[in-house]
Structure formats: structure tokens, C-alpha cells
Amino acid sequence: AAAVPLGARAVDHVNEKVDAAKLTGRTVTVWLLDGTTSVYLGIVLAVLLGFGVVYEALPTAKWGRTLGKKLFGLEVRDIGGGEPPSFGAALRRWLVYSVPGLLAVGVVGVFWGLFDKPWRQCWHDKAAHTFVAG
């Protein structure tokens, strides 16, 4: 939701730059990433990081699950002790899930869990030394 209005503003900004370049009648380079669009991108990334920490990392570290996992009766547990993971492990788990997910390579990491033995861990669980218990 935070990305939509900022993305629209960034598109409008780039279109204004392209229109201004066309008015010059010359061939000019129009940079898509400049001071304005990079600020919008930075805000979107900060909102996504903040949301990820508040929704995913904190509840996973405190209770071993998010609201969605609670609804489905799932819990994230540390492999070593069976307790909820530390905040650092929960944050690492979320980052390893999110960043490759943005690059579409995360799909492989999620499907990895279908064939992993014995814990059926996805890449983000392997990085955080956790597993999902049902």
C-alpha cells in the first residue's frame, strides 16, 4: 500500500522529465533514478523493512508465530532448543525470505522445503536454524 502512491509519484516525475527532454528537440539522457525517485524508493524500502520487523520478526521471536501462522496452527521453532528463535534469527529468517523473494529467486527457496530432509526447511529456515512445526 505504501508503494502505490510513491510509485505513481515516481512515474509522474519520470514522465515530466521525459516530456521536458522531448521539448528540447535534442537527444538527451533521462535518468530514471535521480534524487527524487531514489527518495521514493528509500521510503518504500524503509516502510517494507519496518513492516517486516513489526509483523514478522518481532512476533516470531516473541511467540514463535505471526497472526497468520497462529490461524493455521503453525509455529517457528529453533532447531537447537525447540523454543521460538531469537530476534536476530527471526530477522535473518525474514530477510532471507524477503530479499530473494523480491528477485523471484525466492520461489526456489520455498520449494526447497518440499524435498528437504529431515526438517523440510526452506532457505530462510536454514539461514536462521529454524523449522516450522504444525
C-alpha positions as CSV (number, residue, x, y, z in Angstrom):
1,A,0.0,0.0,0.0
2,A,2.9,2.4,0.7
3,A,4.5,1.7,-2.7
4,V,1.5,2.5,-4.8
5,P,1.2,6.3,-4.2
6,L,5.0,6.7,-4.1
7,G,5.4,4.6,-7.3
8,A,2.8,6.8,-9.0
9,R,4.6,9.9,-8.0
10,A,7.9,8.4,-9.3
11,V,6.3,7.6,-12.6
12,D,4.8,11.1,-12.9
13,H,8.3,12.6,-12.1
14,V,10.0,10.5,-14.8
15,N,7.3,11.3,-17.3
16,E,7.8,15.0,-16.6
17,K,11.5,14.6,-17.2
18,V,10.9,12.7,-20.5
19,D,8.4,15.4,-21.7
20,A,10.9,18.2,-20.8
21,A,13.6,16.3,-22.7
22,K,11.3,16.0,-25.8
23,L,10.7,19.7,-25.7
24,T,14.4,20.4,-26.2
25,G,14.3,18.8,-29.6
26,R,17.7,17.1,-28.9
27,T,18.6,13.6,-27.9
28,V,19.3,13.6,-24.2
29,T,19.7,11.1,-21.5
30,V,16.9,10.8,-18.9
31,W,17.9,9.0,-15.8
32,L,15.2,7.0,-14.2
33,L,16.9,7.0,-10.8
34,D,17.6,10.5,-9.5
35,G,17.3,12.4,-6.3
36,T,13.5,12.4,-6.3
37,T,12.9,8.8,-7.4
38,S,15.7,7.5,-5.0
39,V,13.9,9.2,-2.1
40,Y,10.7,7.5,-3.0
41,L,12.5,4.2,-3.3
42,G,14.2,4.7,0.0
43,I,10.8,5.4,1.7
44,V,9.2,2.3,0.2
45,L,12.1,0.2,1.4
46,A,12.0,1.7,4.9
47,V,8.3,1.0,5.1
48,L,8.7,-2.6,3.9
49,L,11.6,-3.1,6.4
50,G,9.6,-1.6,9.2
51,F,6.5,-3.7,8.4
52,G,8.6,-6.8,8.2
53,V,10.2,-6.2,11.6
54,V,6.8,-5.4,13.2
55,Y,4.7,-8.1,11.6
56,E,7.2,-10.9,11.1
57,A,10.4,-10.7,13.1
58,L,9.1,-9.4,16.5
59,P,6.1,-11.9,16.8
60,T,8.3,-14.8,15.6
61,A,10.9,-14.0,18.2
62,K,8.4,-13.4,21.0
63,W,5.8,-16.1,20.4
64,G,7.2,-18.2,17.6
65,R,4.5,-17.2,15.1
66,T,2.7,-14.4,13.3
67,L,-1.0,-13.9,13.3
68,G,-1.2,-15.9,10.0
69,K,0.7,-18.8,11.4
70,K,-1.4,-18.7,14.5
71,L,-4.6,-19.0,12.4
72,F,-3.2,-22.1,10.7
73,G,-1.7,-23.6,13.9
74,L,1.9,-23.3,12.8
75,E,4.9,-22.2,14.9
76,V,8.5,-21.4,14.1
77,R,11.0,-23.1,16.4
78,D,14.7,-23.1,16.9
79,I,16.3,-26.4,15.9
80,G,18.6,-26.5,18.9
81,G,16.2,-25.9,21.7
82,G,12.7,-26.0,20.3
83,E,12.0,-22.5,21.6
84,P,11.0,-19.5,19.5
85,P,14.0,-18.2,17.7
86,S,16.0,-15.1,18.9
87,F,15.2,-11.7,17.4
88,G,18.4,-11.9,15.3
89,A,17.4,-15.3,13.9
90,A,13.8,-14.2,13.3
91,L,15.1,-11.1,11.4
92,R,17.6,-13.2,9.4
93,R,14.8,-15.6,8.6
94,W,12.6,-12.9,7.3
95,L,15.4,-11.1,5.3
96,V,16.4,-14.4,3.6
97,Y,12.8,-15.0,2.7
98,S,12.1,-11.4,1.5
99,V,15.1,-10.3,-0.4
100,P,15.3,-13.3,-2.7
101,G,11.5,-13.2,-3.0
102,L,11.8,-9.7,-4.5
103,L,14.2,-11.1,-7.1
104,A,11.8,-14.0,-7.8
105,V,14.6,-16.5,-6.9
106,G,12.9,-17.0,-3.6
107,V,10.4,-19.3,-5.2
108,V,13.2,-21.9,-5.5
109,G,14.0,-21.4,-1.8
110,V,10.4,-22.0,-0.8
111,F,10.0,-25.1,-3.0
112,W,13.3,-26.4,-1.5
113,G,11.3,-27.2,1.7
114,L,9.2,-29.8,-0.2
115,F,12.2,-32.0,-0.7
116,D,14.4,-31.2,2.3
117,K,15.1,-33.9,4.8
118,P,14.6,-34.3,7.8
119,W,13.2,-30.8,8.8
120,R,11.6,-29.8,5.5
121,Q,13.3,-26.4,5.8
122,C,13.2,-23.7,3.2
123,W,16.3,-21.5,2.7
124,H,15.1,-18.9,5.2
125,D,14.7,-21.6,7.9
126,K,18.2,-23.0,7.1
127,A,19.7,-19.5,7.4
128,A,18.1,-19.0,10.8
129,H,18.4,-22.6,12.1
130,T,14.7,-22.9,12.5
131,F,11.8,-25.1,11.4
132,V,8.1,-24.8,11.2
133,A,6.1,-27.0,13.4
134,G,2.4,-27.7,12.9
